[in-house]
Amino acid sequence: MAVSTRTRFEIFKRDNYRCHYCGATPLQSALHIDHVVATANGGTDDPSNLITACKDCNLRKHAKTEYEFLVQGHRIEEVPLV
């Protein structure tokens, strides 16, 4: 099931319109909603499982956990802030 527009904007607002991983803002990159636990791995669309991520971070993360993503070297200084 897709995340509703209302929920998307509630998550963006909760996260201060910043990427959870690199801190990018809408002026630097398009923002996406990311599942902390990917739906492919059993995650839900519950707001507690959703965070704001920039396009680059979200597309690089795929279905990895946050830990796997960060351990693979995708740290703040390595993610371009378009």
Backbone as JSON Lines, residues from 0, in Angstrom:
{"i":0,"aa":"M","n":[0.85,-1.19,0.0],"ca":[0.0,0.0,0.0],"c":[0.89,1.24,0.0]}
{"i":1,"aa":"A","n":[0.53,2.24,-0.75],"ca":[1.31,3.47,-0.86],"c":[1.08,4.36,0.36]}
{"i":2,"aa":"V","n":[2.09,5.14,0.7],"ca":[1.99,6.1,1.79],"c":[1.16,7.28,1.3]}
{"i":3,"aa":"S","n":[0.16,7.68,2.07],"ca":[-0.73,8.77,1.66],"c":[0.02,10.1,1.62]}
{"i":4,"aa":"T","n":[-0.51,11.02,0.84],"ca":[0.08,12.36,0.74],"c":[0.11,13.03,2.11]}
{"i":5,"aa":"R","n":[-0.95,12.88,2.85],"ca":[-1.01,13.49,4.19],"c":[0.09,12.93,5.09]}
{"i":6,"aa":"T","n":[0.24,11.61,5.09],"ca":[1.27,10.98,5.92],"c":[2.66,11.42,5.48]}
{"i":7,"aa":"R","n":[2.88,11.51,4.17],"ca":[4.19,11.95,3.65],"c":[4.56,13.32,4.24]}
{"i":8,"aa":"F","n":[3.63,14.27,4.18],"ca":[3.93,15.6,4.67],"c":[4.03,15.66,6.19]}
{"i":9,"aa":"E","n":[3.32,14.79,6.9],"ca":[3.48,14.71,8.35],"c":[4.88,14.21,8.7]}
{"i":10,"aa":"I","n":[5.39,13.24,7.94],"ca":[6.74,12.71,8.17],"c":[7.78,13.79,7.84]}
{"i":11,"aa":"F","n":[7.62,14.47,6.69],"ca":[8.54,15.54,6.33],"c":[8.59,16.6,7.45]}
{"i":12,"aa":"K","n":[7.41,17.0,7.93],"ca":[7.34,18.03,8.98],"c":[8.0,17.52,10.26]}
{"i":13,"aa":"R","n":[7.69,16.29,10.66],"ca":[8.28,15.71,11.88],"c":[9.8,15.71,11.8]}
{"i":14,"aa":"D","n":[10.34,15.42,10.59],"ca":[11.79,15.32,10.39],"c":[12.43,16.65,9.96]}
{"i":15,"aa":"N","n":[11.68,17.74,10.11],"ca":[12.17,19.09,9.78],"c":[12.65,19.21,8.34]}
{"i":16,"aa":"Y","n":[12.0,18.47,7.44],"ca":[12.3,18.55,6.0],"c":[13.79,18.33,5.72]}
{"i":17,"aa":"R","n":[14.4,17.37,6.44],"ca":[15.82,17.05,6.27],"c":[15.99,15.55,6.12]}
{"i":18,"aa":"C","n":[16.93,15.16,5.26],"ca":[17.26,13.76,5.08],"c":[17.83,13.21,6.38]}
{"i":19,"aa":"H","n":[17.32,12.09,6.81],"ca":[17.78,11.43,8.03],"c":[19.25,11.03,7.93]}
{"i":20,"aa":"Y","n":[19.71,10.69,6.74],"ca":[21.06,10.17,6.55],"c":[22.11,11.24,6.33]}
{"i":21,"aa":"C","n":[21.82,12.25,5.52],"ca":[22.86,13.22,5.17],"c":[22.49,14.66,5.51]}
{"i":22,"aa":"G","n":[21.25,14.91,5.91],"ca":[20.84,16.25,6.3],"c":[20.4,17.14,5.15]}
{"i":23,"aa":"A","n":[20.33,16.6,3.92],"ca":[19.91,17.4,2.77],"c":[18.5,17.96,2.98]}
{"i":24,"aa":"T","n":[18.28,19.14,2.42],"ca":[16.98,19.8,2.49],"c":[16.35,19.82,1.1]}
{"i":25,"aa":"P","n":[15.09,20.22,0.98],"ca":[14.45,20.27,-0.34],"c":[15.17,21.19,-1.33]}
{"i":26,"aa":"L","n":[15.92,22.16,-0.85],"ca":[16.67,23.04,-1.75],"c":[17.87,22.32,-2.35]}
{"i":27,"aa":"Q","n":[18.32,21.25,-1.71],"ca":[19.5,20.51,-2.16],"c":[19.15,19.25,-2.94]}
{"i":28,"aa":"S","n":[18.03,18.64,-2.63],"ca":[17.66,17.37,-3.26],"c":[16.18,17.11,-3.04]}
{"i":29,"aa":"A","n":[15.59,16.36,-3.95],"ca":[14.2,15.93,-3.76],"c":[14.13,15.03,-2.53]}
{"i":30,"aa":"L","n":[13.1,15.19,-1.73],"ca":[12.94,14.36,-0.54],"c":[11.97,13.22,-0.8]}
{"i":31,"aa":"H","n":[12.29,12.06,-0.25],"ca":[11.46,10.87,-0.36],"c":[11.09,10.41,1.05]}
{"i":32,"aa":"I","n":[10.13,9.51,1.1],"ca":[9.82,8.83,2.35],"c":[10.5,7.46,2.27]}
{"i":33,"aa":"D","n":[11.27,7.12,3.3],"ca":[11.98,5.85,3.35],"c":[11.41,5.0,4.46]}
{"i":34,"aa":"H","n":[11.33,3.71,4.21],"ca":[10.92,2.75,5.25],"c":[12.17,2.34,6.02]}
{"i":35,"aa":"V","n":[12.15,2.49,7.33],"ca":[13.28,2.05,8.16],"c":[13.49,0.56,7.94]}
{"i":36,"aa":"V","n":[12.44,-0.21,8.09],"ca":[12.44,-1.63,7.72],"c":[11.69,-1.69,6.4]}
{"i":37,"aa":"A","n":[12.39,-2.03,5.33],"ca":[11.8,-2.05,3.99],"c":[10.57,-2.95,3.93]}
{"i":38,"aa":"T","n":[9.61,-2.54,3.13],"ca":[8.42,-3.38,2.96],"c":[8.8,-4.75,2.43]}
{"i":39,"aa":"A","n":[9.88,-4.84,1.64],"ca":[10.36,-6.13,1.13],"c":[10.82,-7.04,2.27]}
{"i":40,"aa":"N","n":[11.14,-6.43,3.41],"ca":[11.59,-7.19,4.58],"c":[10.53,-7.25,5.67]}
{"i":41,"aa":"G","n":[9.29,-6.93,5.31],"ca":[8.19,-7.02,6.27],"c":[7.82,-5.71,6.95]}
{"i":42,"aa":"G","n":[8.44,-4.6,6.56],"ca":[8.12,-3.31,7.15],"c":[6.75,-2.82,6.74]}
{"i":43,"aa":"T","n":[6.21,-1.93,7.54],"ca":[4.86,-1.41,7.28],"c":[4.92,0.08,6.92]}
{"i":44,"aa":"D","n":[3.77,0.63,6.6],"ca":[3.64,2.06,6.3],"c":[3.29,2.86,7.55]}
{"i":45,"aa":"D","n":[3.45,2.26,8.72],"ca":[3.19,2.97,9.97],"c":[4.2,4.11,10.11]}
{"i":46,"aa":"P","n":[3.77,5.29,10.54],"ca":[4.68,6.43,10.67],"c":[5.94,6.13,11.49]}
{"i":47,"aa":"S","n":[5.86,5.22,12.44],"ca":[7.06,4.89,13.23],"c":[8.11,4.15,12.4]}
{"i":48,"aa":"N","n":[7.73,3.67,11.22],"ca":[8.66,2.97,10.32],"c":[9.05,3.84,9.13]}
{"i":49,"aa":"L","n":[8.69,5.11,9.15],"ca":[8.96,6.0,8.03],"c":[9.87,7.14,8.45]}
{"i":50,"aa":"I","n":[10.81,7.5,7.57],"ca":[11.68,8.65,7.8],"c":[11.85,9.4,6.49]}
{"i":51,"aa":"T","n":[12.34,10.63,6.6],"ca":[12.65,11.44,5.42],"c":[14.05,11.1,4.94]}
{"i":52,"aa":"A","n":[14.17,10.87,3.63],"ca":[15.47,10.62,3.01],"c":[15.54,11.38,1.69]}
{"i":53,"aa":"C","n":[16.72,11.89,1.36],"ca":[16.86,12.53,0.06],"c":[16.86,11.46,-1.03]}
{"i":54,"aa":"K","n":[16.65,11.88,-2.24],"ca":[16.57,10.95,-3.37],"c":[17.82,10.06,-3.44]}
{"i":55,"aa":"D","n":[19.01,10.67,-3.36],"ca":[20.25,9.9,-3.48],"c":[20.37,8.84,-2.39]}
{"i":56,"aa":"C","n":[20.15,9.22,-1.15],"ca":[20.26,8.25,-0.05],"c":[19.21,7.16,-0.17]}
{"i":57,"aa":"N","n":[17.98,7.53,-0.48],"ca":[16.92,6.54,-0.57],"c":[17.18,5.54,-1.69]}
{"i":58,"aa":"L","n":[17.63,6.01,-2.84],"ca":[17.89,5.1,-3.96],"c":[19.11,4.22,-3.72]}
{"i":59,"aa":"R","n":[20.07,4.71,-2.96],"ca":[21.25,3.9,-2.63],"c":[20.96,2.87,-1.56]}
{"i":60,"aa":"K","n":[20.06,3.19,-0.66],"ca":[19.76,2.31,0.47],"c":[19.04,1.04,0.02]}
{"i":61,"aa":"H","n":[18.16,1.13,-0.93],"ca":[17.35,-0.01,-1.4],"c":[16.64,-0.65,-0.21]}
{"i":62,"aa":"A","n":[16.75,-1.97,-0.05],"ca":[16.06,-2.67,1.02],"c":[16.98,-2.96,2.2]}
{"i":63,"aa":"K","n":[18.12,-2.27,2.26],"ca":[19.05,-2.47,3.37],"c":[18.48,-1.84,4.64]}
{"i":64,"aa":"T","n":[18.95,-2.34,5.77],"ca":[18.61,-1.67,7.02],"c":[19.46,-0.42,7.13]}
{"i":65,"aa":"E","n":[19.09,0.48,8.03],"ca":[19.88,1.69,8.24],"c":[21.31,1.31,8.62]}
{"i":66,"aa":"Y","n":[21.45,0.31,9.48],"ca":[22.78,-0.14,9.91],"c":[23.6,-0.63,8.72]}
{"i":67,"aa":"E","n":[23.01,-1.48,7.88],"ca":[23.73,-2.0,6.71],"c":[24.15,-0.86,5.78]}
{"i":68,"aa":"F","n":[23.27,0.09,5.58],"ca":[23.54,1.22,4.71],"c":[24.73,2.03,5.23]}
{"i":69,"aa":"L","n":[24.73,2.32,6.52],"ca":[25.79,3.14,7.1],"c":[27.11,2.37,7.22]}
{"i":70,"aa":"V","n":[27.04,1.08,7.52],"ca":[28.25,0.26,7.63],"c":[28.95,0.15,6.28]}
{"i":71,"aa":"Q","n":[28.21,0.19,5.2],"ca":[28.8,0.09,3.87],"c":[29.47,1.4,3.45]}
{"i":72,"aa":"G","n":[29.57,2.34,4.35],"ca":[30.32,3.55,4.07],"c":[29.52,4.73,3.57]}
{"i":73,"aa":"H","n":[28.21,4.67,3.6],"ca":[27.39,5.79,3.14],"c":[27.2,6.75,4.3]}
{"i":74,"aa":"R","n":[28.23,7.47,4.57],"ca":[28.22,8.43,5.67],"c":[27.95,9.83,5.12]}
{"i":75,"aa":"I","n":[27.66,10.73,6.01],"ca":[27.27,12.09,5.64],"c":[28.21,12.69,4.61]}
{"i":76,"aa":"E","n":[29.52,12.61,4.82],"ca":[30.46,13.28,3.93],"c":[30.57,12.62,2.56]}
{"i":77,"aa":"E","n":[30.06,11.4,2.4],"ca":[30.17,10.69,1.13],"c":[28.92,10.81,0.27]}
{"i":78,"aa":"V","n":[27.83,11.31,0.81],"ca":[26.59,11.42,0.05],"c":[26.52,12.82,-0.53]}
{"i":79,"aa":"P","n":[26.47,12.96,-1.86],"ca":[26.42,14.29,-2.45],"c":[25.14,15.02,-2.09]}
{"i":80,"aa":"L","n":[25.26,16.3,-1.87],"ca":[24.09,17.12,-1.52],"c":[23.59,17.9,-2.72]}
{"i":81,"aa":"V","n":[23.48,17.28,-3.83],"ca":[23.04,17.83,-5.11],"c":[22.8,19.31,-5.08]}
